Structures are given as C-alpha cells and as structure tokens.
C-alpha cells in the first residue's frame, strides 16, 4: 500500500500536467515512502501515452483513460473507485 497517492484529473492541459510532474519529481526526490501518481485523462484528446515513461524518477505513474468527460469530481471519484480495486 502506498503512503501517498497523488490523483490528477487532466482535461486538455498536457503542458500544465508535464510541469506539475516535473515539480512533483523535484518535491518527492527525498520522500522515502512508497507513493503513486495516478492521472485520469478525462476524455480530453491529449496524447498521454508517453507520460508514464517520461518521468522514470517517479516511483509509479499510471495513466487511466476515460472515454467520457466526467468533470473534475466525477474523475476523482473514478480514480478513487479504481484504487479500491487494487
């Protein structure tokens, strides 16, 4: 189980997402516990296929694709529900 789980909902904001992940990478460099970063692409049309491999310094980055835009709250709920299945 992760000590920290970071959930990000993306909708047509790939450039901001990449900046966010750079910042997270810097901030988590000395974090000693297990953590994960889960990104929900909320049917944005952004190509996030390379995101999980662009940041090898982050312990675990998972990208979840949603076929329908659920809004911010719906996207967060989707990621939470998926975490319960792990």
Phi, psi and omega in degrees: 000142181280141173286334181218133176233120181256125182246128180233130175257123182251133170217099178057040182225040184302319181297320177291322179299315180297319176298319179299316181292326174297314179297316177299318179301315178296314183292328184266003183304324182256005180288123188269346182271166175285140178213167175218153176240120180244124181247125175258118173273110189274059180055042185276339185086355176291142176272103181255016185298335182263355187299314184293335180266346180285343185234066182295342179286342174279140185302307183211123176236125181237133177249126179249128179265132175248136182279340182231140178288115183264000186080171183297309181297316178296323177296317178297317178299320179300315181293322178296315180297320179296323179296327180295335182279345182284000000 
